[in-house]
Amino acid sequence: MRPKEFNRNSVLEKCIILFWKEGFTTTGIEKIVEHTGVNRYSLYQEFGNKDGILLASFELYQERNIPFDLLTSTSLVNDSLFRFYSSFFHPSTESNYPVGCYISTLAMELREKDAMKEYFNNFQIILKSKFDDFLELVPGIDQSDAKTISENLTFYYSTSIAMYVIFPIEETEKYLRNNLKIITKCLDK
């Protein structure tokens, strides 16, 4: 058996950019081969099929780019939440990524595919769990309030990504701050 001649994560990074910019359904395997420099056989051997490449790319993107570490300062809840949400609107100088969230962008395109529905549902569960963990650290928060806030923050994640597409960044950030204040209003009691 020949040794693998490519770096899995490097291939996935290239696929992330390709799927993000051109869409998943319109990107054929030949375009992936061309863009990554890895032959079809090797791609199928590593990932199984095109959906396997996509799922692996989501996992890598989530691991490297969803800034859950910004959900830390419980004394400044809204500031932490604002930093978390607004991080998706400021492109990284370290990547060639478009602005926004890869997962949310492709969720809109692929919402009817069963494998993707399962992944997106699992991502929402992970996201809610991260918000739950963050809110558990907030002193004096009522459990029912925390549950409601966490559910709303999870839903708001997808909504906030869509706002960037519609509004200029300054306006989006204004809406973010205002909406986060509304979602967390019960913390002001």
N, C-alpha and C positions, 0 to 999 in steps of 0.2 A: 504494500500500500504506500502510495506517495504521501509525503508529509504535506500538510496544509500550507499553502504558499501565500496566505493573506491574513491580515489582522481583522478578526471578526468585528471588533468595535469600530475600526476605521471604515469598513464596508458599511456598517449600519449608519455611521455619521453621514456618509455620502448619500445613503438612501433616505435619511431623514430630510436632508436638504432637497433632494429630488422630489420626494412625495409631497413635501410641504409646498414647494414652488409650482409643481406641475400637476399635482393631484395623484391619488393612488390609482384610480380606475383608468385614467388616461395614460399611465406609465406602463408600458409593456416590459416584458422580461429582457428584450433586446436593448432597450434604453437603460435598464439597470446594469446589464453586462457592460455596455458602452461607458456608462457613468462611473462604475466601480472598478472596471478593469479585471473583473473576476468572471470566469466562464460560467455558462449556464449550469453545467454539471456540478461544479463546485458549489454554486449557490444553492442548488437543490439538495446536494449532499449535506450542506450545513444547516439549511433552514427548512427543508421539506418542500416548500412552495412559496409563491409570492405572498400569501397571507402570513406565512411563517416569518418572512423577512419583515413584514409590517409589525407583527406582534413583538418581535425581538427589538425592532427600532423603538417602539413605544416604551418597552421596559428600560432600554438604555437611556432614552430621553428623560423618562421619569426619574431614574436614578441620578442622572447628572444635572438636570435642569429645573426640577420643581423645587423651589427654595423653601422647603419646610423649615430649615434652620432659622428663617426670619420670624417664625412664630415662637418667640421666646420671651419677650419683655411683657410680663403681665401687668406691670404698673402702668404701661402705656399701651393698652390693648388696641385701640384704634390705630395708633402709629405702627404697631407691629403688623396689623392686618393690612394697612395701607401699603407698607413696604412689600408685603407678600404679593398683593394683587398688582401693584404698579410695576413690579419687577418684570412682568410679562410685556410691558409696553416700552421698555428701554432695551434695545438690542445689545447683546453682549459684544464687546470689542474682540472677544476671544473666539468667536464663531462666525460663520457665514449665515447664521439663521435669520430668517425673516422675523419681523416683530410679531409678538403674540405667543400663543401656546400651540405647539405642534399637535398635541393630543386633542385639544378642543377644535382646532382647525379641521383635522381629519374626522373627528366625530360628526361634524356636520355633513361631510361627504359620505360617510360610511355607516350612518346610523341604522340602515336597514339590513346590514349583513349580520347574521347570527353570531359569528365569532367575534365580531367587533362590538356588538351589543354587550356580549359577556365581558369583554375587556373594559369597555367604558363603564359598565355597571360596577365592576370591581374597582376601577379607578375612583369612582365616586365614593365607594365604601372606604377606600384608603384615605381619600381627601377628608371625608367626614370624621374618620378616626383621628386624623392629625388635628383637626379643629377641636374634637372632643378632648384630646390630650392637652391641647393648649388651654382650653377653657377650664379644665380641672385645676390648673395652676392659679387661676384668678381667685384671689381671696374673697370670700363672702358671696360668691355667686350661687344662686338658687339652682338646684339640679334641673328643674323644669325649664327655667330660663336658659340654662346652658344647652339643653337639648334643642330647644327652639332656635337659639342663635346658631348652633352648629349646623342644623338642617338648612337654615337660611343662608349661611355662609357657603355651604356646599352648592346650593342652587345658584347663588350669586356669582360663584366662580365662572360658570359658563356665560352668564349674562354680562359680566364685566369684560370678558374677552370680546364679545360681540360689540360692546360699546366702542372699543378702540377702532373697529372697522368703520363705524358711523361718524364718530366725533374726532376733532383734533385732540392731541395728547393733553393739552392744558385743560380742555373742557372735560375730557374723560377723567382726569385726576380730580377735578372738582366734583364730578358726579360720584366718583369712588368715595371720596371723603364724606360727602353728604349721605350716601346710601349706607356706608358702614356705621355712621352715627345713628341712623334709623334702626339698623339691624341690632346694634348693641345698646340701644337706648335704656333698656332695663338695668344696665350696669351703672347708670348714673343715679340710681335711687339712693 
